[in-house]
Amino acid sequence: MLVMKREWEREDLIDQWTLHAEERALLGNKTGATRSRVFRELRKELEIEVERSTPRLPNIPTEEEIRAFYQQVWQARKFADMILIKTLFYTGIRVSELVNIRLEEVDLRQRPAR
């Protein structure tokens, strides 16, 4: 049976928790998921609890807010903005994907984007 040491000196902690060259070599080709699993098992073994923050849900605008926003864009009469907003609303595309679309990637006759 393994007995856990409960009293540690600072130097002992540093020595135990510092990755040495041969340990770094073992972890060097591992994925992030494998490393996470190693540390998760280590925390479990040492009975270390990690506080998890509660995930926040995205703020979803109401239908009224969407209408008001769309109306403002429409009244501004900026064609490029209207195209961007319509594309966002009607396709569900992510903003990061939308800003990276190039004109040559859009088939204006059949309307799919590659």
Phi, psi and omega in degrees: 000139180274127178258128182276135176278124184262336179252119183237141171274154183303316181296322178296317179298315180298316181296317182289327186259000176270129177283124177272170187306314182291328177289320177299321179297321179295322182272345187303324183258013180271150178282167177300324180295319179294318178297318179298319180297320179300312182290327177297316178295322179296315178298321179296315181297321181273001180058047179259122178269137178245125178289132177252135176279148179284134181293139179268137176278150179292152177278114181257121182292150177286167178299322179296318179296320178296317178299315180297317179297313180299320180297319179297316179296317181297317182291333180290338177058036174262106188303314182298318179296320180297319179296315179299312182295316178298319179297317177299311184293316189273342182251335184078013180295150176284150180301318181298326177286320182297316183289346179262359178289135176255149183305322181290349178273356183251127176267104185288344178277311181263347173075001175278150173258139180275000000 
